[in-house]
């Protein structure tokens, strides 16, 4: 790519260095990307949909979908990021010029940045609930409560916009403080500590579930191979989760890829991230469901599982307050590692475009996301009855960003990497030759785009069918 990459305002950096900083090692990139991928969906969704759709049969289909859809698109996104060494928007501009593509392909970068901002605006609100529940579990308020009492406590919290706003604000401030410090002193320090702690907490919770929970029933719920329960809808669910779980299409992985060391293997690194993401999700299930089953509670997914069912289980088990506090610490850590990745695409672009101080941009961006998040805060109380197309403000932002923008972004990334990107760039970044190159071309040009189209079509059908 020549002697250097031209940036906004005439700045020049070498091809193999990002102006924003670099991960100090391949493993720091693995931890950062895994932290981006591991979020609330791994904890409150994946274990449940696995158990409900045939356990081991669902896992097999999911892993095949990860291999055919998730990992190839993630490799493409990392490849684009490392090739451009800039924000997703400026990376796409540079690669389009070098590949002779039409400038309309730059929508990939813009859509990723916008999706990240929209998702962070409501993600910070929900993450704030988890932070609040760290203190709520520690206080012992759930000792001896039943399901109706737990639901009432959660509903009481959501009905108070000032309380929800407070915890959203605290979470957003923590996120901005981390990203404002840059790659080396902010993002890298955060993932260097938070990800190992998260994994240790998860191991501890699985051990607790094995001792005090109904581990046999929880294990059977997740892993018993029952192909008869794996319907076509379940297969499509596996395809969708294989795409969404790796944080694809929102620019975060492209931005993180820009900071990836040149000597690191993209294929090996991305496979490692995919494996870790899946292991964490299944381990979360082994921590959660034995505790749910031993109390005779009904397993579920989403906020109901996390903020209503689990507090009841912890409140009636030995050392439940302590372990419940640890669990919500784990959830909070998972949320903040995802949140910091959501800010990076927009933040990097604004720094490049206006040659601005990173901390000033971080504060401004955080303020915008915080203001947008107020709409989500009010969606659960004051604006609960205010709907557009039958959707609250939160539902609408979630739908547009998660159900439309992310699949479209992933689809366009695959098509650009497979059909438009200069072949020399892909060869240099991936190092594929012979049969491996032919397989890559087949998957990124046909298999992965078709898979995303199916996911996108199924999502729209579920909404309007």
Secondary structure, 3 states (H helix, E strand, C coil): CCCCEECHHHCEECCCCCCCCCCCCHHHHHHHHHHHHCCHHHHHHHHHHHHHCCEHHHHHHHHHHHHHHHHHHHHHHHHHHHHHCCCHHHHHHHHHHHHCCCHHHHHHHHHHHHHHHHHHHHHHHHHHHHHHHHHHHHCCCCCCCCHHHHHHHHHHHHCCHHHHHHHHHHHHHHHHHHHHCHHHHHHHHHHHHHHHHHHHHHHHHHHHHHHHCCHHHHHHHHHCECHHHCCHHHHHHHHHHHHHCCCCCCCHHHHHHCCCCCCCCHHHHHHHHHHHHHHHHHHHHHHHHHHHHHCCCCCCCCHHHHHHHHHHHHHCCCCHHHHHHHHHHHHHHHHHHHHHHHHHHHHHHHHHHHCCCHHHHHHHHHHHHHHHHHHHHHHCCCCCCCCECCECHHHHHHHHHHHHHHHHHHHHHHHHHHHHCCHHHHHHHHCCCHHHHHHHHHHHHHHHHHHHHHHHHHHHHHHHC
